[in-house]
Amino acid sequence: MPVAEPDSDTDLLAAVRAGDTAAYGTLYERHRTAARQLAYGLSRDPADADDLVAETFAKVFASLRAGRGPLVAFRAYLHTTMRHVCYHRARRDRRLEFTDDLTRYDEGEPFTDPALDRLERAYAAAAFRQLPERWRDVLWQTAVEGNTPAEVAGMFGMTPNAVAVLAHRAREGLRSLYLQQHIAVAEHPECRWAGDRLGGHLRGRLAPRDDGRMRAHLGWCGECRGRFAEIREVDGLRHLSYRQRHRANGTG
């Protein structure tokens, strides 16, 4: 007797959208182990990791029942959602701490949340990998190795001024891609177009035609306005953290 082939993730996603709750249970069983592995990589506390898995599956389920969420690639969407849930929880939790000792909250002493810092490093690494190879090379030489444009010029066969311009473009590209890492995957084609460019819009790097299209889209799409507000807050926190570190070091 032939064995029936199990439903694909795509079939199960369509069934969930049609109201089949059991289909989501199948997706949960199929991807629970991978989700737990990622959660334990993001959180050191087993209880927090289990909560992260539960909250992530619940958010994805709610999105599917609302007609949003993935049509394909369920695991990739699940993992992206989990990273964003972890980021928001860490950012929320670092604002809430009950203590009788307020002395360490002096304005000049920066505080780094380890979980949030790990996630931010992962976002930065992912953004760096997306840069063109030449941009990665010039950033590595100038920002990591600490070489001056004059020292790098010979390696690239360029003038020092051209190296400086290239490094500036690479830094701007990295900032935009870094901000993009904080945006969850959108389903609507126009929202996906906007989501791919929100970082550039925030940094003022869009061409005039794309900038006009973006402003028109943000005018009617509340979800993308929320995503834009999210990365604007992330960018603001990054600048605040930079200023705090320099005040603490006596350099700003």
N, C-alpha and C positions, 0 to 999 in steps of 0.2 A: 504493500500500500504506500503510495507516494506521500512524503512528508510535506505539508504546506509550508511555503516560504513565509518567514515572518514579515510583517508589514515594515516597509521602510520608514525612516524618520519623516520623510516628506508626506507619506500617507497618514501617519499618525498625527502630524501637525494639522493636516486638513481635517482630520476627524475631530480633533480638539476644537478647532474653530467652529465645527458643525454642532458642537455641544456634547461630544463623547468624552466624559470625564475619565473613563477607564483607559482611553488611549493615552492620556497624560500620565496615568499610572505606569503604563508600559514604558514611556519615555523616561520616567523617573527611575525605574528599575534598570533600564539600559545604560543610563548615564550617571547614576548615583556614585559609583566607585570613582570615576574620573573627576567628578565634582568634588568629592571628599579629598582626593589627592591634591587638587588645586587649593582647596580651602585650608588644608594643613600646611601648605606652602606659604599661605598668606597670613595665617594666624598661628601663634605658638600655643595658644590655649585650646585644648580639645573641645571644651564646651563652646567656646566662641566659634570654632571651626564648624561644629555641627549647626549652630545657629545661623552661620553664614550660608551653609548649604540650604537649610530650610527656607530662609528669607529669599534666596536667589530663585529657587524653584517656584516659590509663591509669586514672586514678581513676574516671572516669565509666564506663568499660568494666567495671571491676571491680564497680561498684555495680549496673550492669545485669545482669551475669551472676549476681549474688547476689540478684536479684529486687527490687532497690531502684532508685532513680533515677527519671528522668522518664518519664511516659507520653506526654506531649506537650511542646511548647515546648523542644526539645532545645537550641537555641542559647542561650536564656535560662539554662537550667540549666548549660550548659557555661561560660558567662561568669561566673555566680555561683560555680561551683566554682573557676574560675581565680583569681578575686579572693581566695577563701579560701586557696587554695594559696599565692598570692603573700604574703598576710598572714602565714601560718604560717612560710613560708621566711624572710621578713624578720625575724620575731620570733626564730626559731631562730638565724639567722646573726649577729644582733647580739650574741648571747651567746658566740659563738666567734670569737676573734681571736688569732692567734699573733704575739707581739711581745716584744721584749726591753725595751721602754720602758713601765714601769708607772706613770710619774709622772702621766699624764693620766687615770688611773682614780681620782683623788681623789674621795671620796664627794660632795663638794659641786659637782662639775662635771657637769652633765647632758649626755647624748649623745643626739642625734636621728638616727635612720636615715632618709635621704631617701626611700627607697622606702616604708618603713612610714609615714612622715609623709604622703606623698601619698595612700596608701590610706586612712589615718585621716581625712584631710580629705574624701575622697570619701564615706566612710561618714557623716561629720557632715553634709555637704551633702544627702545623700539623706534622712537623718533629718529635717533641717529642712524639706525640701519636703513631707514627709508630715504635718506639723503643720497643724492648722486655721489658717485665714488670720489670725484674731484673735490666736492664740498667736504666730504668726510676727511679726505687727506689734509686739506688746508686747515680744517678745524683741529685735527689731531696735532698738527705741527705748531699751530699758534696757541690754542687754548690748553692743550694737554702738555705738550713738550715745552711750551713757553718760548718758542722761537719768535723773533721779530720778523716782520715782512721782508726786511732786507736779507735776513738769514735764510728765509724760505724761498726767496725769489729764484735762486740758482737751481733749486730742486725742481721747480715747476717750469723753468724757462720763461719766466715772466719778470716784469719790472716790479720793484717793491710796492709801487702805487697800485698796480693791477692786483697784486696779492692782497693788499689791504681791502680793496673793493670786493674781491672774491670772498674773503673771510667775513666781511660784513654781510654779504648776501647769504652765506652759509649759516651764520648765526641767526639771521632773520628766518631762514627756512627751518632751522632747528626749533626755534621758538614756536613757530606756527604748527609744526608737526607735533611738538610736545603737547600743545594745547589740544590738538585733535585727539590725542589718546584719551582724553577725559570725556569724550562724547560717545554715547552708546549708539549702536547701529540703528539707523532709521529704516522704515519700510517703504514709505512713499518715495517714488523716484525723485521728485523735486526736493523732498527732505534729504535724501541721500546726496543730491547735488549740493544743497546748502551745507549739510554736515561736513562734507569734504573741504569746505572753504571757510568755515566759521573762524578757524584760527587765523587765516589770512585776513579776514574781514576785521577781526579785532586788532590785528597788527597794522591795519591800513595798507595791506599789500595787494589788494585785488585791483584788477583792471577796471576802468570806469564802467564798462558795460556790465561786467560781473557784479560790481558793487551796486549798481542800480537794480539788477535782478535780485540780489541778496536783500536789499532794503525792502523791495516790494514783497518778497517772500516772508520776511520777518513781520511785515505789516499785517499779514493775515494768519500766519501759522504760530499758534501759541506754544506748541511743543518745541519748535526750533528757537523761539524766543527764550524758552526755559533753558535749552542747551547753551545758547549764547550767554545767558546770565551765569550759567554754571562755569564756563571757561573764563568769563570775565572775573568771577570771584577767585578762581584758581590763580589767574594772572596777578590779581591784586594781592593774594596771600604770598605769592612768590616774591613780589617786590617788597612786601612788608617784612618777610623773613630775611631778605637781603639787607634791608636797612637795620634790622635788629642785630644781625651778626656784626655789622660794621660799627654800630654803636658800642656793642659789647667789647669789640677789639680796639675801640678808641680811634677808629679810622674814618668815622662819619659823623 
